[in-house]
Amino acid sequence: MKPLETKRLLLIEYTFEMIEATIKGISELEKVTGYDVSEDWPGIDFFFYLPYVLENVKNKPEMTKWTRLVVLKEEGIVIGEIGGQGNPDETGEIELGYSIVTDYQGHGYMKEALSGMIEWLLKQKKIKRIFARSFEQNTASIQVLKGTGFIYQEGHDEMQLGGKITLWELENK
């Protein structure tokens, strides 16, 4: 699948081969993608989630289209990921999640990546609902959501071990 492109970023499909390579190590992913990879990527939460993702993609290869690696074009380096959870092809709903390595935070890259992903998602006929969740104390993530058109869904908060999780929904889908 052709990468999504924004002013400063490429959002490349995170394929089965790339997932396998990530589990083996950064150098393997660099070989498979042809891009450098930040030494701080993937974050520990995403890394431990990868075996589940790999199994899911093994059973449904078409699921890779919903998750992208975030590549900074100027440096040719993977700095994060953005993608959907669930099975959007069946449900018409996609829950977006994203992260960017610390050294690249605060430069608007994730807002740009999320905007690019949303633009693409809005063209997908199957997608009827786009939403995301964020810890209440993650103000940077909440600013990204607000800045890309997500609206806080009052009354849908959940308490989890790490704190209160807030629900955000893109209203213009």
N, C-alpha and C positions, 0 to 999 in steps of 0.2 A: 504494500500500500504506500502511496506517495506521502512523504512527510508533510505535515501541516507547517506552514512557514509564517512567522510574524516578522516584525522589523528586526529583532535581534536574536530570535530563537528558531530552532527546528524542533518539531515535536514528532519523533520517529516512533513507529509502531514497535512495541516491545514484544518481539516474536518469541516463540518457543525456544529457539536456539540461543537467543539473548538471555532468557531467564535461566537456562541451564548454565550458560557461561558465567552469569552473575554469581550463581551458587558456587561455582568453582573458584572464582576470584576475579578481581578487577582486570588483571592482565588478559584473562580469557575474554572478558567482555570487550576490551579494547580491540582484540584481534577480530572478533565477530562483527563489531560495529564500524571499525575504522576510525573511531573517535577516542580521544583521551577520556578518562573517567576520573572525576574528582576522588581523591583518596578518602574523602569523608562520605562518599556515596557507595552503597545505599545506607540509610540510617538503620539502626538496629531493629526498629519495629517493622520496617519494610522487609529487611533481610529475613527475619524469622517467619514472615508471611509468605515468602517465595515458594517453599515446597508445596503449600496449598495451591498457590497460583499455577505452579507447574503441573500439578495433577489435574486441575480444572481445565487448563489449556490442552493437556493431553487428550482429555475426553471431548472437548469442544474447541478445536483449533481456531474457529472464527472469533473466539472471545478476545484474541490479541488486539483486534482493532479498537477496543475500548480503552487501552492503556498505552501511554506514550512516555518515552524518555525525553527529558528536556535537555536540549543541546544548545549551548551558547555558540552561535555561529562564528563570532569573531575569534574565539579561542579554540573552537572545535572540541569542546569538552562537555561531557554529561555532567549536569549540575543538579538534577532532580528527576522526579517523575510526577505524572498526573494521569489519573484514570478513573474508571468506573467500577463499582462493585455491583454484584448481583448479575442478573441475566437480562440485559436490556432488550435483546432480541425477542424474548418471550414476554416480558412484563411491560415494556414500553417506558420503564423508569430506570434512571441511572443515578446512583449516589456517587458523587465525585469525591476523590481524596487526592491529596498532593503533598509534596514536600520538596524542599530545596536545601542544599547544604548551607551551613552557617556562613561560610565566607562569601556567599553570593546573595544572602538575604539583605533586604533593605534597598534594593536597586530597582524594584518594580518588575523583576523577572517573572515571579509567580502570577502577578496580576496579568501580565502580558500572555503567559502560557494559558492561564484559565480563560482569558478572553478568546484566544485562538481556538481552544478546545470547545468552548461554548458556540462559537461561530460555526464550527464543523457540526456539532451536535444538533444545532437548530436546523440543519439541512437533512438530517437523518429522519426519514418519515416515521420510523418505528418509535422514535423517542417522543413521549408525551409529557414526561415530568423529569426535571433536572433538579437535584437537591444535594445538599452537603451537610455535614455535621462538624461541629468544632467545640473543643473545650471552651467553656466560658472565659477562662483566664488567658486563652491564646489570642490576644488582641491583634497580633499581626495577621493571623489567619482570618479573623473576623473582618479586618480592614480590607483584605483581598476579596472576601465574599461581598461585602457592601460595595466595593469599587467595581464589581463586575455584574451588579444587578440583582444579587440575591437579597431576599427579604427574610428577616427573622420571623419564625413561626412560633409566636407566643403560645404557651400552654402545651408545648411538645418537648420540653426539656426532660432529660433523663439523668439520674444520678448513677455514676459508675465509680469504680475504684479511684480513678484519677481526678474526679470532680464532676461538675455539672457539664453535660453535653447539650449543646444548643442545636436546633434544627433550622436550616436555611433553605429557601426554595427560590428558584429562578422563576419570576412571575410572568415573563413574556413568552413562555412556551405554549 
